[in-house]
Amino acid sequence: MRLPLRAAAAAAAAACLVLPACSASEPAGRPQDGCVLRIASGADVSGGVRERVLDAVWNSRGNRPRACFVVISEVADEQRSEMISAAQAETGHYDVFNLDIQSIPEFAAGGHLLPVDPAAHSVTNDFLAQVWSAGAWERTQYAVPFNTDVGLLYYRDDILPGPPAGWPEMFALAERHRSALSSPALPFAGQFAPYEGLTVNVLEALWANGGDVVDPAGGVVIDTERGRTAVQRLVDAVRAGVVSGDARNGFEAQSLTAFRDRQALFLRHWPSAYEVLSGERQEGGVGFAAAPLPWPGVLGGQYLAVSADTGRPGEAQRLVAALTGPEAAAMLYHCGGFAPARVSALYARARCGDSAPAGSEPRSQVAPPETLLRALAGARVRPPSPYYNRFSQVLRSEVHALLTCWSLRPSGCESVEDFTAGLAPRLEEALAGH
């Protein structure tokens, strides 16, 4: 079987650990590899597609200054801290930042970004509205979507005729079909380890059950009747063994493995998993289908923003425009499996440069356009705040402790009422920057 691009990305990321070009410990001066414009970024999980896009839309086009991605850190939760440290140093070492969506307010409020130059971005009307607006802070556009992301619900279509309509039905189906799963059964595989993925999954679980952590006005509402009810339903799912409170099963890779090994009936994962699962299905892999989450999903994605300390602001703006244009978006989707920020990319053709010869085995597939559009239409952003990182740390550490306790004991853990009463003021302090 041809290796799915996202599966190949694991090998690429491993190789990056030993290649000097991937090091975040370069001296502050320009590297000796011909790079003039430098894009600070997290690890490349595209299997090399990101670099091919950069070459196709920028480095191969005429007399342009050579641009390079520079990996800040291989560890997802360290990428933001390393990148903000680089921005605060004000050395001009990086010209462009590749930011996770939730980091934009922090960088913008800190004065580390230049506003987007409208003259450089002539075609913006096919960006999804909520995806584009997430790049703004206080009514100023600072970042342009490179790719977007949203959770999908993968389910075993060899067991179920279709996806559940909501959390209660999913819970009931998980209990009904537990015996059809491989041991140890993990009916709903999500991301519940103590990292950013847990924050995402908790927000989605609360939204699924009518609750929230922060309301649209920025007020903490987890310690309300709706908030407590939603938290209780998540605890009930852990106590019933439908959701695992075991952190060993709680990262993207581990949850995907549980589904691939037929331990899970449902998998909450990003669109990238579709490519992996569809490729393996050609060789007898698990039967699956994917649908939008039957509740709002968290809007994810990466955004490109020009550093306030770049010495080449005009060229950096044009680089961002090229990397976020229609051609780049189509390549990222069709060749790398990324959910595109532009609607046009879903239906465009892209030259991926690795066409299979006649008679070869089928390639893996990317998530269908209609599925992505429906999922993105219902997506919601994480609480926009310059202090989001602290907020997320508090939320996920406290929720992880609660879920872990209830997964190990039948009784004796903190009640939901006491938990939310204690958590709410801590979240308020975090959002206030304390």
N, C-alpha and C positions, 0 to 999 in steps of 0.2 A: 504494500500500500504506500502511496506517496505520502510523505510526512506532512500533516497539516501545518500551516505556517505558524500557528500559535504553539503547537507542540515543538516545532523547530526552535521556537524562541527560547525554550529552556536551555537548549544547547548554546544558543547565542549568548544568553545571559551568563552561563557558566564560563564561556570563553572570555567574556568581558572582564571577569575577575582577574585574569592574568595578562591581559593586553594593556600595554602602557597607554594606548590611545583612550582607554576607558577610565583611566585613573582620575580621581578627583583631587589628587595631590600635586597637580602641576604647579610650577612657580607662577607668580602673579603676572609675569610678562607673557607676551604672545608665544604660543608654542611654535616649534620649528617644523611644522608640517604643512605650511602654506595656508593655514586657516586665518582669515582676516576677521570674519564675523563668527562669533561663538554663541551657541545656544545652550544655556544651562538647562539640564534636563535630568529626569530620572532614568532608570534602566530602560533599555529598548526591549519591549516585549512583543515586537512586531515581526520577529524573525528576519530582520534586515530590511523590511519594507520601508520603514521610516527613512533610512539612508537613501534608498532608491528614489523615494519621493523628492528628497532634498536635491539629489543629483538631477532628476528629471526636470524639476520646475525652476531650479536656480543655478546650480554649478555648471550645468551643460549649456546654459543659455548665454552665449556671447561673452562680452568682456565685463564680467561681474566679479566682485571680490568673493573669494572662496569662503563658503560657510561650512561649519561643522557642528554637530551635536557633541556636547561634552557631558558625560555622565557624572552627576554630582555624587550620587550614592546608589548602591544596588538595593538598599533596604528601603521599602516604601515609606515607613514612618520616620526615617531619618532624612529623606529627601527634602522635606519642607524646612527642617531646622538648618541643614547645610546650605540651602538656597537662601534663606533669610539672612544667615550669617554673611554669605557672600555679598548680598545686597547692602547690608549695613556697613560693610567695609568700605564701600564707595570707591573701589579701585578702578571701576570701568573694565574689569576683567571679562565680564560677560555683556554681550550686546542685547540679547533676547533671553527672556525666561520662559520656559515651558512649565506652566503652573497647573496644578490640580485646581479644579473649579472652586473649591472651598477656600483656597489660599489667596484669591484675588483681592478681597477686601483688606486683608492684612498688608499686602504689598502696596496697594494703592494708598491706603491711609498713612502708611509709613513714608510716603514720598519716593518710593523706589521705582515707579513706573512713569513713563510718558503717556499722555493721552493718545489714543488712536488718531492717526492723521486721516481724515475722511478722503483727502485727495488720493491717497494710496489704495483705497478700497472702493473701487468703482462699482462692484457687483456685490451687494449685501442683501438683496431682497429675497434670496432663496434660503437664507439662514432661518431655521425655526425660531420663532419669536422669543420663546422662553430661553432658548439656548444662547441667542445673541445677547439678550438683556442680562444674562448672568455674568457677562464680562464687564459690566458697569459697576461703578461705586459712586454713590451720591450724584447720580445723574450724569456722570462722565464716563465714556467708554474707554477703558484702559486695556482690554484684552480681547483677542479675536479667537473664536473657537477653532482649534486644530482638529479635534474629533470630539464627539460627545459619547455618552454612555448612559445606560439605564438598565436596571435589573429585569431579567426575564424569568418566567416560571417554566422550567423544564419538567416534564412528567413522563412517566412510563406509558407510552401509547400501546404497548403490548398487554397492559393490565387495565388501563382506563380508556374510555371512549373519547374523553375530552377533559379539559382543565376544570378545576373547581370554580364555583362562582364567587367564593369568598373564603374567609378564614374558617368559619364553622364547618363548611362543607369539606374543606381540605383536611381539617382535624378528623372529621368522621370517616373520610376515605382512608386516611392514614391508619386509623384503628382497624378498619374493616379489612384492609389488604396487607396488614403487617406480616401475616404468615407467608405471603408470596415473595417476601424479600429475603435476600441472603443475610446470613448472620455475621456480625451483629447488626440487627436492623436499625436504621436511622431514617425513619420515614420522611422527615423534612430536613434536607441538608442545606444549611446556610452558613453564614460566616459569623460565628459567635465567640471567637478568640478575642482577647483584649487588645484590639488594634482598631484602626479606622473602620474596617469592615463591620465590626460589632455596632458602632454608632449607626451606620447605614441600615443594618438589619433591624436594630431596635426602633429607629424612626419608622421604617416600613411596617413593622409589626404593630406599632401603636396606631399608625394611620389605618391599618387594616381593621382595627377594632374600635375606630371612632375616637381615638385619643390623639394627643400630640405632646410634644415636649415644650415647644416654643410656638406662640401664636403669630399671625402675620404682623402684629404690631411690635413684636420682640419681647413680649411678656412670657415668663415661664409658667406653663399651665399643666405641668405633669401632676401636681398635687391638687387636682380637681376630680370631681366624680368621674368624668370621662377618662381622665388620665389614669386614675387608679384602676378603673375597670379594664382598661387596655393593658396595663402592666400585669394585672392579675391573670388575664387570659394568656399572656406570654409565659408567666410562671406555671400556669396549669399545663401548657404544652410541654414544658420541660419536665414537670413532675410525671406526666403521662408517658414520657419517653418519645414523644413525637419530634421534639426539638432536643438536640443534644446540648447539655451543659458542659460537656467535655471539650476543653480548648484544643485538644489534639485533633479534633475533627472540625475545627472552626475557621480555617483559612480557606482561601479560594482553591488552592491545589487539593487540600484534603477533602473538601466537600465535593469537588468534581470527581475525585477518585471514588468516593463512596457511591456516587451515582453510577459511575462507569462499572463498578463492581456489583451493581444490582442490590446494594444495601438500602438505597433510598427510593422512595416512590416519587418524591418531588425534590427539585434542586432549584434554589434561588441563586442565579449566577448572571454574569454579564454576557453580552452577545458573543464575546470571544469564545465561549464554551461551545457555541453551536458548531464552529468550524472543527473543533477537536472531536466532538461527538459524531458529527456527520461523516468525518473521515474514517472513524473506527467502525461505524455502522456497515461500511462496505465489506468488512472482514468479520462480520458476526458480532459486532459490538452491541451494546444495549440499545433496545428500541426506544425511541423518544420522539416527542414533539415539543415545540416551544410556543408559548403564548405570552402576551403581556401579563404582568402581575395583576391579579384581580383586585388590586388596591393600588394606590399611588406608589410609584417607585421613586427612589432618590435619583435626581439628575446628577450624573457624573461627567467626566470628560477632562480634557486638557486644553489649555488656552495659551496662546503665544502673546507675550507682552514685551514691549521695548523697554530696556533698562534706562532709568533716568541718568545713569552715569556713562552711557555709551558715548564713544567719541565719533560715532558714525550714525547719528540718528536718522538721517534720510535713507541711507542704505538699509538700516535695520527695519525701518517701516516698510520698505519695499520687499524685504525678505519675508516679513510676516505676511504681507499681502499675497506673495507667491505661494507660501506654504499653506495658506488657508483658502486658496482659490478653488474654483470648481475642479480643475484637473487633479490637484493634490487630494481633494476630498474623495474623488472617485477612486483614485489609486488606494487610499487608505482603507476604503470600504471593500472594494472588489478584490484587492490583492492581499490585504492584511486582516480583514474581518472586523475593523473598527466601525462602530456606529458613526455615520457621518453627520456633521452639523448642517450640511446643505442638503435640501431635499433633492436637488438635481443630481447629486452623486448617486442616489439610490437607483436611478434609471439610466445613468450614463454608462458608456463603455470605457474600460480602462485597459491599457496594455501592461500586463504584469510581468512579462519577460520570462515566464517559466511555463509556457504552454506545454501540455502533455502531448507526446507523439501519438500517432494513430495506434490503436490497439492497447494502449497503456491503461492502467487501472484508473477508475474515476477519481477526480479530485474531491477534496472536501468542499463543503458549501458554506457560504456565509448566511447569517440570519436573514430571513426574507424581509423585503422592504416594508410590506404591509404590517408585519409584526412589530418592526422597529417604530414605525410611525405611530401606531396605536399606543405603544408603550411610552414613547416620548410625549405624546399628547397629554398623558395623565401624570407625567413626572412632576415632582416638586423639588425645590432646592433645599439644601441644608440651611440652617439659620445663618444668614449673611452677617458676619461680624468680623472686625479685625482681631477679635479674641476667640475666634472659633476653635483654634487648636486647643486652648485650655478648656473650653466648654466640652469638647469631644473627649478629652482625657478624663475629665471628671465623670461624665456620663458613662463611658464604657467601662471604667474601672469599677464603679459602683454597681452597675447592672451585671457585670461579669461575676462579681462576688455574690450577688443575690442569686443568680441563676445556678452558679456552681454549688452553692449550699443546698438549694432545693433539688438539685439533681442527685445529691448524695444522701439526703436525709428525708424521711417521710414527714418529719415535723421538727420544730425547734429552731427554724430559721426566722429571720426578721419578717414581720408581716408587711404586706404591700403598703398598708396605711402608714406604718412607721417609716418604711423605706422612702416613699415619696415625700413625706413631711420633712425628712432630713435632707433629701437630695435637692429639693427645690431651692432653698436659699444658697446652696453651694453653686448651683448652676447660675443663679442670678449674680453671684459674686464673680464667677468666671466670665460672664458676658459683659460685666462692668470693668473687666480688666484687672480684677483684684486676685 
